[in-house]
Amino acid sequence: MVLSRPDILAYLKEGKIRFEPAVPPERVKQVSIDLRLGHKFTIFKKCPGYLPAILCDSSLWKSADLWEHQERDSFKLEPGQFVLAHTLESVTIPNDLVGFVEGRSSFARIGVAIHLTAPKIDPGFSGTITLEMANFGKVPVELRAEVDEPAQLILMRLSTPLPAEDVYGTGTGDVFQYQSDPIPR
């Protein structure tokens, strides 16, 4: 069941779902919470000619020669460009909810995809949410930290809350727990 505005506000008031910085009630919409863009942006460096392909495994996050990290107030997303960004807010999801992050239609209508895949935010997750942003439009888009609200978090109640030993962050593969950057560092 998707949580509606009254349910979301109750979870916030009771401290069951937490945001840092706090989310004001006006950013809680009918069935979602609007999320602001953070200051950290990560792009792939131009790959050297000797690298024919990358592997999507744990070595990818540790390869400093593949990533360029920037901390700034704005980022110009050029047509055809891809950037990893993150939400300004850090969120903690309780054991009885799962979140889904989705792009906002105002950004989609200018050709910017906010979350290309993997929208699920697991019960127990705590950290900023990485946004996989791509500009499929024809003109550059200026992304503004702390101003733009490109994403929304939709919350669904689980049929049965997870026991503490099963929530995200308890497994060895839960590398994104407590993230504060678009990729683990």
C-alpha positions in Angstrom: 0.0 0.0 0.0 1.4 3.4 -1.0 1.5 5.9 1.9 -0.6 9.1 1.4 0.3 12.5 2.7 -1.4 12.0 6.2 0.5 8.7 6.6 3.8 10.3 5.6 3.3 13.2 7.9 2.5 10.8 10.8 5.7 8.8 10.1 7.7 12.0 10.1 6.1 13.3 13.3 6.7 10.0 15.1 10.3 9.9 13.9 9.7 6.5 12.1 11.2 7.9 8.9 13.9 10.5 9.3 15.4 13.1 7.0 18.5 15.3 7.7 18.0 18.1 7.1 14.3 17.8 8.0 11.7 17.9 5.3 9.1 20.6 5.8 5.4 19.6 5.4 5.0 21.6 2.2 7.4 19.3 0.4 5.1 16.3 1.3 2.7 15.9 -1.6 -0.3 13.7 -2.1 1.7 10.4 -2.2 5.4 11.5 -2.2 8.1 13.6 -0.7 10.0 16.1 -2.9 13.8 15.8 -2.6 16.3 18.5 -3.3 19.5 18.2 -5.2 22.8 18.0 -3.2 26.2 19.5 -4.0 28.1 16.4 -5.0 28.4 15.3 -8.7 30.3 12.4 -10.0 31.1 11.7 -13.7 33.1 9.1 -15.5 36.5 10.4 -16.6 37.4 10.0 -20.2 38.5 6.4 -20.3 42.1 5.7 -21.4 42.5 3.9 -24.7 43.9 0.8 -23.1 40.6 0.2 -21.2 38.3 -1.7 -23.5 35.4 -2.0 -21.0 34.6 -1.7 -17.3 33.2 -4.4 -15.0 30.3 -3.8 -12.8 31.7 -5.2 -9.6 33.2 -3.8 -6.3 36.5 -2.8 -8.1 34.5 -0.3 -10.1 33.8 1.9 -7.0 37.5 1.7 -5.9 38.9 2.8 -9.3 39.8 6.4 -8.6 41.1 6.7 -12.2 37.6 6.2 -13.5 35.7 8.9 -11.5 35.8 12.6 -11.3 34.2 14.0 -8.1 33.0 17.6 -7.9 31.4 19.5 -5.1 29.6 22.6 -6.4 26.5 24.7 -6.2 25.4 23.9 -9.8 26.2 21.5 -12.6 25.5 22.1 -16.3 24.2 18.8 -17.7 24.9 18.8 -21.4 22.7 16.9 -24.0 23.8 13.3 -24.0 25.7 13.6 -20.7 25.3 11.4 -17.7 26.1 12.4 -14.1 25.6 10.7 -10.7 24.3 13.2 -8.2 22.7 12.8 -4.8 19.9 14.2 -2.7 20.6 16.9 -0.2 18.6 15.0 2.3 19.9 11.9 4.0 17.0 9.5 4.7 16.5 6.6 7.1 13.9 4.1 6.0 12.2 2.0 8.8 11.8 -1.7 8.7 8.2 -1.6 7.7 8.6 0.6 4.6 10.3 0.5 1.2 10.9 3.6 -0.8 10.9 4.2 -4.5 12.7 7.3 -5.9 11.3 8.7 -9.1 12.0 11.7 -11.3 9.7 14.7 -11.3 7.7 15.3 -14.5 8.9 18.9 -14.8 12.5 17.6 -15.4 11.2 14.8 -17.7 9.5 17.3 -19.9 12.8 19.0 -20.7 14.5 15.6 -21.4 16.2 15.0 -18.0 15.9 11.5 -16.6 16.5 11.5 -12.9 16.7 7.9 -11.9 17.5 5.5 -14.8 17.1 2.2 -12.9 17.3 0.8 -9.4 14.6 3.0 -7.8 14.2 0.8 -4.7 15.3 2.2 -1.3 15.4 -0.8 1.0 14.0 -1.0 4.6 16.9 -0.1 6.9 18.7 2.1 4.3 20.3 5.3 5.7 22.1 7.8 3.6 21.7 10.2 0.7 20.0 8.8 -2.4 22.1 8.6 -5.6 20.4 10.1 -8.6 21.4 8.7 -12.0 20.8 11.7 -14.2 20.9 11.9 -18.0 20.0 14.7 -20.4 18.1 13.2 -23.4 17.0 16.7 -24.4 18.5 19.1 -27.0 19.7 21.9 -24.7 21.9 22.0 -21.6 20.2 22.0 -18.2 21.6 23.9 -15.2 21.1 21.7 -12.1 21.1 23.8 -8.9 22.0 22.3 -5.5 19.6 23.1 -2.6 17.2 24.8 -5.1 16.0 22.1 -7.6 13.7 19.3 -6.5 14.3 16.8 -9.3 13.2 13.6 -7.4 10.4 12.3 -5.3 10.3 9.5 -2.7 7.3 7.3 -2.7 6.8 5.0 0.3 5.0 1.7 0.5 4.2 -0.3 3.6 5.5 -3.9 3.7 3.1 -6.7 4.3 5.3 -7.8 7.3 8.0 -5.6 8.8 11.5 -7.0 8.4 13.4 -8.3 11.5 16.4 -6.3 12.4 18.8 -8.9 11.0 17.3 -8.6 7.5 17.2 -4.9 6.9 19.6 -3.2 4.5 23.0 -2.5 6.1 23.2 -5.9 7.8 24.7 -7.7 4.8 28.2 -7.7 3.6 27.1 -6.6 0.1 25.2 -3.5 1.4 27.9 -1.1 0.2 25.6 1.9 -0.2 24.6 2.1 3.5 25.5 5.5 5.1 26.6 6.9 1.7 27.1 10.6 1.5 28.5 10.6 -2.0 27.0 9.4 -5.3 29.3 6.4 -5.3 30.9 4.6 -2.3 34.3 6.0 -1.4 
